[in-house]
Amino acid sequence: MDDYPNHRSVLVLDNWRGHKNRTFLDACFDLDVVVEYGVPYAPDIMVHEPCGGAAKQVIKKNGKDWRDEGLSGRQQIEVAFKSVCPATVRAWAREFGYFNFE
C-alpha cells in the first residue's frame, strides 16, 4: 500500500458538512487527492436506526439506576440492545421492505 496522501489518492468521506469545507477541499485538490462521498444519510430506509433509537431510550430511562448499580457504559449499552426484541426488529425490517413476511 502506498503512503497517503499520494498522487491520485482517494479519500472517501461521509456527508458531514465539515467534509465539504472549501479550505479542506482546496487542500485536497492541492495534494491531488480525489474526494468521494458516500451515499446520503437515509434513516427512513435503515433498519438499524430505530433499533439504535429504541436502545437509546432504554438507556435514558434506566441509565442513572444502572450507574448507581455499578454498570459500566459498555454494560449499559449491551443491556439496552438486548432489550430490543427480535419481533420488533422484524417488524421494522418488514416496514422498511427488507423482508416479505407472510
PyMOL commands that set and color helices and strands:
alter all, ss='L'
color gray80, all
select helices_A, chain A and resi 17-20+22-30+43-45+48-68+73-82+86-95
alter helices_A, ss='H'
color red, helices_A
select strands_A, chain A and resi 10-13+34-37
alter strands_A, ss='S'
color yellow, strands_A
deselect
rebuild
show_as cartoon
